[in-house]
Amino acid sequence: QVQLVESGGGSVQAGGALRLSCVATGVTSPNVCMAWVRQAPGKEREGVAAMVTGTDSTHYSDSAKGRFTISQDNAKNSVTVHLQMDGLQPSDTAMYYCAEGPYCSIAGGYIGLHPFQNWGQGTQVTVSS
């Protein structure tokens, strides 16, 4: 059973930075899609960054490109996926979720959410002006 636990959210001023982390346990395949998905109040969930574990394959939404960086660290029984967020803006305020699925669905600057089978509880990011 895959479990995802996020950490690293918080409150920052515009222009600041945060680094989110997601520890994934129970992942049995060396190549899965790990992603960060955010949801702002009153808005739909939006995939902002995704990567295929064990590879250099990364993808970003148009809103995240150039500001956010997704990366991974591997341990013996877990995978940790990080999201470095720089140049944060009030529009980045949202609950950020870690998600895992068998493959990434990418179309240009859009990260599809339908492959994701496992989700974390989320970590709140608040950016003030």
C-alpha positions as protocol buffer text, in pm:
chain_id: "A"
residue {
  index: 1
  type: GLN
  ca { x: 0 y: 0 z: 0 }
}
residue {
  index: 2
  type: VAL
  ca { x: 144 y: 334 z: -107 }
}
residue {
  index: 3
  type: GLN
  ca { x: 151 y: 609 z: 152 }
}
residue {
  index: 4
  type: LEU
  ca { x: 245 y: 970 z: 82 }
}
residue {
  index: 5
  type: VAL
  ca { x: 332 y: 1222 z: 353 }
}
residue {
  index: 6
  type: GLU
  ca { x: 395 y: 1585 z: 266 }
}
residue {
  index: 7
  type: SER
  ca { x: 581 y: 1849 z: 465 }
}
residue {
  index: 8
  type: GLY
  ca { x: 732 y: 2193 z: 419 }
}
residue {
  index: 9
  type: GLY
  ca { x: 435 y: 2418 z: 365 }
}
residue {
  index: 10
  type: GLY
  ca { x: 400 y: 2753 z: 537 }
}
residue {
  index: 11
  type: SER
  ca { x: 350 y: 3125 z: 494 }
}
residue {
  index: 12
  type: VAL
  ca { x: 585 y: 3351 z: 301 }
}
residue {
  index: 13
  type: GLN
  ca { x: 579 y: 3693 z: 143 }
}
residue {
  index: 14
  type: ALA
  ca { x: 568 y: 3744 z: -230 }
}
residue {
  index: 15
  type: GLY
  ca { x: 904 y: 3675 z: -387 }
}
residue {
  index: 16
  type: GLY
  ca { x: 994 y: 3422 z: -120 }
}
residue {
  index: 17
  type: ALA
  ca { x: 1069 y: 3053 z: -148 }
}
residue {
  index: 18
  type: LEU
  ca { x: 954 y: 2725 z: 4 }
}
residue {
  index: 19
  type: ARG
  ca { x: 1062 y: 2366 z: -35 }
}
residue {
  index: 20
  type: LEU
  ca { x: 800 y: 2094 z: -10 }
}
residue {
  index: 21
  type: SER
  ca { x: 886 y: 1730 z: 50 }
}
residue {
  index: 22
  type: CYS
  ca { x: 686 y: 1412 z: 2 }
}
residue {
  index: 23
  type: VAL
  ca { x: 798 y: 1080 z: 148 }
}
residue {
  index: 24
  type: ALA
  ca { x: 651 y: 789 z: -45 }
}
residue {
  index: 25
  type: THR
  ca { x: 652 y: 440 z: 103 }
}
residue {
  index: 26
  type: GLY
  ca { x: 518 y: 116 z: -39 }
}
residue {
  index: 27
  type: VAL
  ca { x: 609 y: 204 z: -399 }
}
residue {
  index: 28
  type: THR
  ca { x: 719 y: -121 z: -562 }
}
residue {
  index: 29
  type: SER
  ca { x: 801 y: -5 z: -914 }
}
residue {
  index: 30
  type: PRO
  ca { x: 1126 y: 184 z: -984 }
}
residue {
  index: 31
  type: ASN
  ca { x: 949 y: 401 z: -1241 }
}
residue {
  index: 32
  type: VAL
  ca { x: 629 y: 570 z: -1136 }
}
residue {
  index: 33
  type: CYS
  ca { x: 495 y: 919 z: -1184 }
}
residue {
  index: 34
  type: MET
  ca { x: 523 y: 1141 z: -879 }
}
residue {
  index: 35
  type: ALA
  ca { x: 363 y: 1483 z: -894 }
}
residue {
  index: 36
  type: TRP
  ca { x: 271 y: 1793 z: -701 }
}
residue {
  index: 37
  type: VAL
  ca { x: -86 y: 1904 z: -744 }
}
residue {
  index: 38
  type: ARG
  ca { x: -236 y: 2216 z: -590 }
}
residue {
  index: 39
  type: GLN
  ca { x: -587 y: 2333 z: -519 }
}
residue {
  index: 40
  type: ALA
  ca { x: -675 y: 2690 z: -435 }
}
residue {
  index: 41
  type: PRO
  ca { x: -1008 y: 2774 z: -268 }
}
residue {
  index: 42
  type: GLY
  ca { x: -1289 y: 2761 z: -521 }
}
residue {
  index: 43
  type: LYS
  ca { x: -1066 y: 2627 z: -797 }
}
residue {
  index: 44
  type: GLU
  ca { x: -1001 y: 2288 z: -953 }
}
residue {
  index: 45
  type: ARG
  ca { x: -691 y: 2085 z: -876 }
}
residue {
  index: 46
  type: GLU
  ca { x: -395 y: 2176 z: -1095 }
}
residue {
  index: 47
  type: GLY
  ca { x: -87 y: 1965 z: -1158 }
}
residue {
  index: 48
  type: VAL
  ca { x: 218 y: 2192 z: -1128 }
}
residue {
  index: 49
  type: ALA
  ca { x: 512 y: 1950 z: -1153 }
}
residue {
  index: 50
  type: ALA
  ca { x: 566 y: 1583 z: -1223 }
}
residue {
  index: 51
  type: MET
  ca { x: 850 y: 1342 z: -1269 }
}
residue {
  index: 52
  type: VAL
  ca { x: 911 y: 978 z: -1348 }
}
residue {
  index: 53
  type: THR
  ca { x: 1113 y: 830 z: -1063 }
}
residue {
  index: 54
  type: GLY
  ca { x: 1444 y: 676 z: -1156 }
}
residue {
  index: 55
  type: THR
  ca { x: 1473 y: 900 z: -1463 }
}
residue {
  index: 56
  type: ASP
  ca { x: 1554 y: 1260 z: -1550 }
}
residue {
  index: 57
  type: SER
  ca { x: 1208 y: 1311 z: -1694 }
}
residue {
  index: 58
  type: THR
  ca { x: 1038 y: 1615 z: -1542 }
}
residue {
  index: 59
  type: HIS
  ca { x: 736 y: 1819 z: -1645 }
}
residue {
  index: 60
  type: TYR
  ca { x: 594 y: 2153 z: -1535 }
}
residue {
  index: 61
  type: SER
  ca { x: 274 y: 2343 z: -1583 }
}
residue {
  index: 62
  type: ASP
  ca { x: 303 y: 2674 z: -1760 }
}
residue {
  index: 63
  type: SER
  ca { x: 243 y: 2852 z: -1428 }
}
residue {
  index: 64
  type: ALA
  ca { x: 531 y: 2667 z: -1260 }
}
residue {
  index: 65
  type: LYS
  ca { x: 787 y: 2660 z: -1537 }
}
residue {
  index: 66
  type: GLY
  ca { x: 1099 y: 2857 z: -1452 }
}
residue {
  index: 67
  type: ARG
  ca { x: 1004 y: 2899 z: -1086 }
}
residue {
  index: 68
  type: PHE
  ca { x: 946 y: 2548 z: -948 }
}
residue {
  index: 69
  type: THR
  ca { x: 1185 y: 2252 z: -954 }
}
residue {
  index: 70
  type: ILE
  ca { x: 1089 y: 1892 z: -882 }
}
residue {
  index: 71
  type: SER
  ca { x: 1355 y: 1644 z: -771 }
}
residue {
  index: 72
  type: GLN
  ca { x: 1388 y: 1313 z: -591 }
}
residue {
  index: 73
  type: ASP
  ca { x: 1599 y: 1136 z: -333 }
}
residue {
  index: 74
  type: ASN
  ca { x: 1596 y: 758 z: -303 }
}
residue {
  index: 75
  type: ALA
  ca { x: 1636 y: 562 z: 16 }
}
residue {
  index: 76
  type: LYS
  ca { x: 1623 y: 188 z: 72 }
}
residue {
  index: 77
  type: ASN
  ca { x: 1251 y: 163 z: 137 }
}
residue {
  index: 78
  type: SER
  ca { x: 1117 y: 501 z: 29 }
}
residue {
  index: 79
  type: VAL
  ca { x: 1131 y: 776 z: -228 }
}
residue {
  index: 80
  type: THR
  ca { x: 1129 y: 1143 z: -135 }
}
residue {
  index: 81
  type: VAL
  ca { x: 1013 y: 1395 z: -392 }
}
residue {
  index: 82
  type: HIS
  ca { x: 1085 y: 1762 z: -338 }
}
residue {
  index: 83
  type: LEU
  ca { x: 932 y: 2073 z: -489 }
}
residue {
  index: 84
  type: GLN
  ca { x: 1152 y: 2382 z: -467 }
}
residue {
  index: 85
  type: MET
  ca { x: 934 y: 2687 z: -520 }
}
residue {
  index: 86
  type: ASP
  ca { x: 1104 y: 3019 z: -589 }
}
residue {
  index: 87
  type: GLY
  ca { x: 958 y: 3358 z: -673 }
}
residue {
  index: 88
  type: LEU
  ca { x: 631 y: 3274 z: -501 }
}
residue {
  index: 89
  type: GLN
  ca { x: 331 y: 3491 z: -575 }
}
residue {
  index: 90
  type: PRO
  ca { x: -7 y: 3527 z: -400 }
}
residue {
  index: 91
  type: SER
  ca { x: -157 y: 3328 z: -688 }
}
residue {
  index: 92
  type: ASP
  ca { x: 49 y: 3029 z: -569 }
}
residue {
  index: 93
  type: THR
  ca { x: -153 y: 3016 z: -245 }
}
residue {
  index: 94
  type: ALA
  ca { x: -312 y: 2672 z: -229 }
}
residue {
  index: 95
  type: MET
  ca { x: -312 y: 2333 z: -64 }
}
residue {
  index: 96
  type: TYR
  ca { x: -34 y: 2131 z: -224 }
}
residue {
  index: 97
  type: TYR
  ca { x: -76 y: 1756 z: -260 }
}
residue {
  index: 98
  type: CYS
  ca { x: 170 y: 1484 z: -350 }
}
residue {
  index: 99
  type: ALA
  ca { x: 34 y: 1226 z: -592 }
}
residue {
  index: 100
  type: GLU
  ca { x: 156 y: 895 z: -732 }
}
residue {
  index: 101
  type: GLY
  ca { x: 50 y: 691 z: -1032 }
}
residue {
  index: 102
  type: PRO
  ca { x: 178 y: 438 z: -1285 }
}
residue {
  index: 103
  type: TYR
  ca { x: 252 y: 696 z: -1555 }
}
residue {
  index: 104
  type: CYS
  ca { x: 253 y: 1069 z: -1624 }
}
residue {
  index: 105
  type: SER
  ca { x: -5 y: 1217 z: -1860 }
}
residue {
  index: 106
  type: ILE
  ca { x: 144 y: 1527 z: -2016 }
}
residue {
  index: 107
  type: ALA
  ca { x: 5 y: 1750 z: -2291 }
}
residue {
  index: 108
  type: GLY
  ca { x: 214 y: 2060 z: -2343 }
}
residue {
  index: 109
  type: GLY
  ca { x: 199 y: 2261 z: -2022 }
}
residue {
  index: 110
  type: TYR
  ca { x: -84 y: 2051 z: -1879 }
}
residue {
  index: 111
  type: ILE
  ca { x: -36 y: 1766 z: -1629 }
}
residue {
  index: 112
  type: GLY
  ca { x: -327 y: 1525 z: -1633 }
}
residue {
  index: 113
  type: LEU
  ca { x: -455 y: 1405 z: -1297 }
}
residue {
  index: 114
  type: HIS
  ca { x: -634 y: 1085 z: -1401 }
}
residue {
  index: 115
  type: PRO
  ca { x: -331 y: 849 z: -1366 }
}
residue {
  index: 116
  type: PHE
  ca { x: -281 y: 929 z: -998 }
}
residue {
  index: 117
  type: GLN
  ca { x: -403 y: 654 z: -770 }
}
residue {
  index: 118
  type: ASN
  ca { x: -254 y: 764 z: -441 }
}
residue {
  index: 119
  type: TRP
  ca { x: -265 y: 1103 z: -274 }
}
residue {
  index: 120
  type: GLY
  ca { x: -117 y: 1262 z: 35 }
}
residue {
  index: 121
  type: GLN
  ca { x: -309 y: 1472 z: 287 }
}
residue {
  index: 122
  type: GLY
  ca { x: -170 y: 1800 z: 159 }
}
residue {
  index: 123
  type: THR
  ca { x: 35 y: 2087 z: 296 }
}
residue {
  index: 124
  type: GLN
  ca { x: -81 y: 2449 z: 291 }
}
residue {
  index: 125
  type: VAL
  ca { x: 118 y: 2719 z: 115 }
}
residue {
  index: 126
  type: THR
  ca { x: 16 y: 3080 z: 174 }
}
residue {
  index: 127
  type: VAL
  ca { x: 184 y: 3371 z: -5 }
}
residue {
  index: 128
  type: SER
  ca { x: 106 y: 3724 z: 107 }
}
residue {
  index: 129
  type: SER
  ca { x: 158 y: 4040 z: -94 }
}
